[in-house]
Amino acid sequence: MPVKAKLRIRMSQADAHYGGNLVSGSKMLELFGDVATELLIINDGDEGLFRAYDNVEFLAPVYAGDYLEVEGEITKVGGTSRTMTFVAKKVIEPEPKVSPSAARILKEPVIVAKASGTCVVPKEFQRGPSK
C-alpha cells in the first residue's frame, strides 16, 4: 500500500515575496519538504533527510490568500532511500474585487507546482511499520 500524506495551508501576507502579493516558488519547495518529513515519519518513524530534487515544475502563480493542498507519495523504497512525488494545487483563492474578505472555492483545483525527489533514512534510524 503506497504511503501518502497531504496538508492544506493558506498562503499569508508574510509568504508574499514579490510585487502583487506573489509567493516565491521556494515556498512550494518548503511545503514539499514538510510533506516529505511526514511521509518519512509514517514510513520509518524518523524525519530523515531530503537528499535531492530530480525535477521541479512551477506551473501557475500563487498569491497571498490562496489555499493550497500539497500532496506527496512515496513511490519507491530502497535500503535507505525513499523516492517521492509531490503536487501542490490551489483550491481556494481570494476575490478582493468583491470585498476585502471574499474568497471562492475553485471548481477545479489548479496545479501550481510538481516535483519529485529522494530522501534518505539511515538504517539505524528506521523503525517504521515494516520493522
C-alpha positions in Angstrom: 0.0 0.0 0.0 1.5 3.4 -1.0 2.4 5.8 1.7 0.7 9.2 1.1 0.4 12.5 3.0 -1.5 15.7 2.5 -1.6 19.2 4.0 -3.8 22.2 3.4 -2.4 25.6 4.1 -3.3 29.3 3.4 -0.6 31.5 2.0 -0.3 34.6 4.2 0.9 38.1 3.5 4.2 37.0 5.2 4.6 34.4 2.4 4.3 37.1 -0.3 7.8 37.8 -1.6 7.3 39.8 -4.8 5.1 42.6 -6.1 1.4 41.9 -6.4 1.5 39.5 -3.4 3.2 36.8 -5.4 4.6 33.9 -3.4 8.1 32.6 -4.2 8.5 29.2 -5.7 10.8 28.4 -2.9 7.7 28.3 -0.6 6.4 25.3 -2.7 9.7 23.5 -2.0 9.4 24.2 1.7 5.9 22.7 1.7 7.1 19.7 -0.3 9.8 19.3 2.3 7.1 19.3 5.1 5.2 16.6 3.3 8.3 14.6 2.8 9.0 14.8 6.5 5.6 13.5 7.3 5.9 10.7 4.8 9.2 9.6 6.3 7.8 9.6 9.8 4.8 7.5 8.6 7.1 5.1 6.8 10.2 5.0 9.0 9.4 6.7 12.3 12.2 9.2 11.6 12.3 12.5 9.8 15.3 11.5 7.6 16.9 14.0 5.2 15.9 15.3 1.8 18.8 14.4 -0.5 17.8 16.0 -3.8 15.0 17.0 -6.1 15.4 15.5 -9.6 12.5 17.5 -11.1 10.7 20.7 -10.1 8.0 22.4 -12.2 6.3 25.7 -11.3 3.1 25.7 -13.3 0.9 28.6 -12.1 1.3 31.6 -9.8 0.5 31.5 -6.1 -0.6 34.6 -4.2 -1.1 35.6 -0.6 -4.6 34.5 0.4 -4.6 31.3 -1.8 -5.3 28.0 -0.1 -3.1 25.1 -1.3 -3.4 21.4 -0.9 0.0 19.8 -1.0 0.2 16.0 -1.5 3.1 13.6 -1.5 3.6 9.9 -2.1 6.5 7.5 -1.6 6.8 5.8 -4.9 9.9 3.6 -4.3 11.6 2.3 -1.2 15.3 1.3 -1.2 17.5 0.3 1.6 17.9 3.8 2.9 16.4 5.9 0.0 12.8 6.9 -0.5 11.7 8.3 -3.9 8.8 10.6 -3.7 6.5 12.7 -5.9 4.7 15.9 -4.9 1.9 18.1 -6.2 0.6 21.4 -5.0 -2.9 22.6 -6.0 -4.6 25.9 -5.5 -8.1 25.1 -4.1 -9.3 28.5 -2.9 -8.4 32.0 -4.0 -9.3 35.4 -2.7 -11.7 37.7 -4.5 -10.7 41.2 -3.4 -12.8 42.9 -6.1 -15.9 41.5 -4.4 -14.8 42.5 -0.9 -11.6 42.5 1.2 -12.5 39.2 2.8 -14.2 37.4 -0.2 -12.9 34.1 -1.5 -14.1 31.3 -3.7 -13.6 27.6 -3.8 -12.3 26.7 -7.3 -14.4 24.3 -9.3 -11.3 22.5 -10.4 -8.1 22.7 -8.4 -5.2 24.4 -10.2 -1.9 22.6 -10.2 0.7 25.2 -9.2 3.8 23.0 -8.8 5.0 19.4 -9.1 8.2 17.8 -8.0 10.0 14.5 -7.4 13.0 13.8 -5.3 14.8 11.4 -3.0 15.0 11.3 0.8 17.3 9.2 2.9 16.8 7.5 6.3 19.9 5.8 7.7 19.2 2.1 8.5 20.0 2.6 12.2 17.1 5.2 12.4 14.5 3.2 10.6 11.8 2.0 12.9 8.6 2.2 10.8 5.7 -0.2 10.3 7.8 -2.6 8.2 10.3 -3.1 11.1 
